[in-house]
Amino acid sequence: MVEVSYKKSEGCAIKECQDMIQKSLRTPMVKFLMAHMEKTGCKVGDNFIKAGICNRKIGGQYVLAKEIVVCSDQVRIQDDVNQEVIRHLIHAYDECRPSNLDWRNCAHHACSEIRAGHLSGDCHYKREFLRGFMKIRGHEQDCVRRRVMKSVMANPFCSKTAAKDAMEAVWDICYNDTKPFDRAP
């Protein structure tokens, strides 16, 4: 789960969001991630990524081993949709690779959130600026940490203290784990 980006108004219609998802599937990064999921043995069906109404201030969600839902009531533009698809494909990839990922484990959850925040471009300077965070140096890691905490604290198995401890414990390993990329994009 992610906090609302820099979206100022309500999102778009489900049909419009679904059309943007279809465009997203043709972007190089999404194609790359989906190809690597297939190589890892995870089949991504035609309905794996779909639009939905979430009625929460999140841009999208990964429903474990089942699907990615892009929240049409929160996204407005193609870039928002691309970002949600990429971010949640990284979560899906993490669950797919042979790592025995357990989303109830705060450290496992934190690790996937660290990777998604770092590798998806969600914490790019432009995005942070548009969210109102204008720090010049160190913005990317601060953003990743902030967003990891928000997401892991939403996990019913993780308290605020457990989320912070888990994030700190796995930070170096997970931040430097760039698979399936050779390096952070």
C-alpha positions, 0 to 999 in steps of 0.5 A: 500500500502507498500513500496518496501521491501528489494527486489533487482531485479525485481519480478517474473512471474505472474504464479510463483507468483500465485503458491506462493500465493497458498503456502501462503494460506496453512500457519498457519497465513493466514489460521487463518486470513481467518478463522476469516474473515469468522467468521466475515461474510466476504466470501473470494472466490477462486479469492480473492487473486491473482497475478498481475502486478502493475508497481509501487514500491509496493508489493501488494494492497488491492482493497476495498471489492474486492481483494488482488493483490500481485504485481508479478513485485515486489515480488521474494521469498515466504517470500515476498508473504507471507508477502504481503498476511498477511498484506493485509488480515489484511486490509481486516479483518479491513474492514470486521469487524463492524467498519464502516471503511472509507478509505477516512478518514485519521484516519481510514486509519492510524489505519488499516496501524498501525495494519497491520504493527504491526501484520503482522511481516512486521517490524520484525528486520530481515526485517528492517535490510535487508531494511538497517535500523539497529536501535537496539531498537525501530525499530518496532514502527519506522518502523510502523510509517514510513510505515504508513506515506508513505501509508496514504500520498498516499491516495488522501484524506490525506495530509502529515500533515493530515496523521501525525496528524491522525497517532498520534491521533489513535496510542495507540488505534490501535497499541494495537488493536490486533484482531483477535489475542489475542496478537501481533504475 
